[in-house]
Amino acid sequence: MNTIHQAQQYFHDQFSFPSWMTYDIFKNLSNKRERETVVTKNKILMTDTYNRTMAHMVGNDWKREEVFTLFLRKSKGAANVVYGIRNILQELLSTPITKAEVDFAQQAINDQ
């Protein structure tokens, strides 16, 4: 196996949804970072609403306040430029959505 292929395989393994991960296994993970990692690797959950992407939160984490700020430059036109959308879409669409991702997302959505 050449070095480029090894690097591509490493990238795929690091950023792909694990085919063995079921929603039942996920529900039993207690480590918040592990739960967040699983959710962020599921392309279906990452393209859905806020509540779906916060599926890694458990217990009192839901009660914690968060503040998000969005700044937009004043302009005379009515358009905003969204920088980086091409990279995000390319990342999301570069690998096919797997059956494991579909099954996991369906169970996660039905459980809410």
N, C-alpha and C positions, 0 to 999 in steps of 0.2 A: 504494500500500500504506500503510495507516494505521499509526500508531506502535504501537498495541497489537498489531496483527498482526505487525509487525516484531519486537517484543519476544518474542512467542510463538514465532516462527520461530527467533530467536536461541537461546532456551532449548532448543527441540527439537534444533537443530543441535549445541549444546554437550553435551547430555546423552544423545543417542541413539547407539546403536551404528552406526558407519559401514558403510553397505551394501556398500562396496567392499572392506572388510577381510576377507581370507581368513586361514585358519590358517597357510598357507604364508608369507604376507606377515608375519604376526605372529611366526612363528618366527625370521625374519631381522632383527627389530628388536633392536638392541643396547642401546638406551637403556632403563633400568629404568623410568623415569617414563612413557615412552610405552607400554611393555608394561602397566604397572599401569593406565593410563588406559583402554586397550582392554578389559582384563578387567573393570574396574568398570562399563563401559557395557553389558556383556552381561548382561541380566537373568537368564538361565538360570544362568550361572556365579556370579552374585552370590547366588543362592538355594540354592546347593549346598554341599557340605561344604568344610571348611577347605582341604583340598588343592586342590580345584578353584579356589577363589578366590585361591590363591597361585600361579597359573599364570604370573604375570609374573616370578617368581624364576628366575634363571639362574645357572649357574656356582657359585661359592662362596657365593652368597646363601643357599642352602639350609642351609649349615653354620653360619650365624650364629645365635647364641642369641637368643631373644626371651622376654620375660617379660610376661605379661598378668595383671592382678589384677581380681577381681570382689569387690565388697563388697556384702553384703546386711544390711539392718537386722534385728536380732532381733525376732521377733514371736511372739505367742501362737498366731496362726493358721498354717495350712499353705500359704498362698498368697503369691506374689510378684507385684507389679505391674510389668509391663513397660511403661515409659513410652516413647512415641514410635512404637510399633508401627503405629498407624494411619497416621502420616505415611510410614513406610517402605513399608507396603503400598500406600498411595495412589500413591506415586512409582513403585513397581514395576508397578502395574496401570494407570497413567494412559495408557500407550502400548502398543500391541500388540507382541507378540514377533514379530520379523521372521524371514523365512527365512534371512537372512544370520546372525542370531544362533543359530538352530538348527543350521545347517551348521557354524558356527565351534565351538560348544559340543560338538557330536558329534565333530568331529575332535580337539578338545583333550582330551576325555575318553578317546577311543580311543588317543591318543598317550601317555597316562600309564601 
